[in-house]
Amino acid sequence: MHPRMHCDYSAIVRGRDEDGKRFEEIVKVRNLSACGAYFQINRNLHTGQMVTVRIAFPTGSLTYGSSKVTIRAVVIRVEPLSDELLQIGIKFLNFRFL
């Protein structure tokens, strides 16, 4: 198990919904580790589902607004927060810095 860092990074989650239609949703990453992340989303995802996540890390620089990483991941945890909002845990499969 890897240590987790609490955060509030912006991210874009892409995948396919239950009907096979592509979706893209802006989310906030709530915590992050070397092999996974946890975020909230207004979309019904399920365990085992594949998603792509692009996270923007703030750099603290006025010249460089953020660094980005694109991650291919699998959903490993789904926890309902309300009727529409879910907390999702993902495990990283591979990544690429942009």
C-alpha positions in Angstrom: 0.0 0.0 0.0 1.3 3.4 -0.9 0.9 6.6 1.1 -1.9 8.9 -0.1 -1.7 12.7 -0.5 -4.8 14.7 0.0 -5.3 17.1 -2.9 -7.8 19.1 -4.9 -6.5 18.8 -8.5 -8.7 19.2 -11.6 -9.0 16.3 -13.9 -10.9 15.1 -16.9 -12.3 11.5 -16.9 -13.1 9.8 -20.2 -14.7 6.4 -20.8 -17.9 4.7 -21.9 -21.1 4.7 -20.0 -23.4 1.7 -19.4 -24.9 2.1 -23.0 -21.4 2.1 -24.6 -21.6 5.8 -25.3 -18.4 7.9 -24.8 -18.4 10.4 -22.0 -16.1 13.1 -20.7 -16.5 14.7 -17.3 -14.5 17.3 -15.3 -13.8 16.1 -11.7 -11.7 17.0 -8.7 -9.1 14.5 -7.5 -9.4 14.2 -3.7 -6.4 12.1 -3.0 -3.5 10.5 -4.9 -0.9 7.9 -4.5 1.9 6.3 -6.6 -0.6 3.7 -8.0 -4.1 5.2 -7.7 -6.4 8.1 -7.2 -9.8 8.9 -5.6 -12.3 11.4 -7.1 -16.0 12.3 -7.1 -18.1 12.0 -10.3 -21.7 12.5 -11.3 -21.7 9.4 -13.5 -22.5 5.8 -12.8 -19.2 3.9 -13.1 -18.7 0.3 -12.0 -15.8 -1.8 -10.6 -13.6 -3.2 -13.4 -14.5 -0.4 -15.8 -11.6 1.1 -17.8 -11.2 5.0 -17.8 -8.7 7.5 -18.9 -7.9 10.4 -16.6 -6.0 13.5 -17.4 -4.8 15.3 -14.2 -3.5 18.9 -14.1 -0.9 19.4 -11.4 -0.3 23.1 -10.4 3.3 24.1 -10.8 3.4 27.2 -8.8 4.9 29.0 -11.8 3.3 32.0 -13.6 5.0 30.9 -16.8 4.0 27.3 -16.6 0.3 27.0 -15.5 0.3 23.2 -14.9 1.9 19.9 -15.7 -0.4 17.2 -17.0 -0.4 13.5 -16.9 -2.7 11.1 -18.8 -3.5 7.9 -17.0 -5.1 4.7 -18.1 -6.8 3.1 -15.1 -9.3 0.6 -13.8 -12.1 1.4 -11.4 -11.5 -0.6 -8.2 -13.9 1.1 -5.7 -17.3 2.8 -6.1 -19.0 4.5 -3.1 -22.3 6.4 -3.4 -22.3 9.8 -1.7 -25.8 10.8 -2.9 -28.3 9.8 -5.6 -26.1 11.4 -8.2 -22.6 11.6 -6.8 -20.2 8.7 -6.5 -16.7 8.5 -5.0 -14.5 6.4 -7.3 -11.2 4.7 -6.6 -8.9 3.9 -9.5 -5.8 1.9 -9.9 -3.2 3.2 -12.5 -2.3 0.8 -15.3 0.0 3.1 -17.2 0.6 6.9 -17.6 2.2 9.5 -19.8 3.3 13.0 -18.9 2.3 15.7 -21.3 
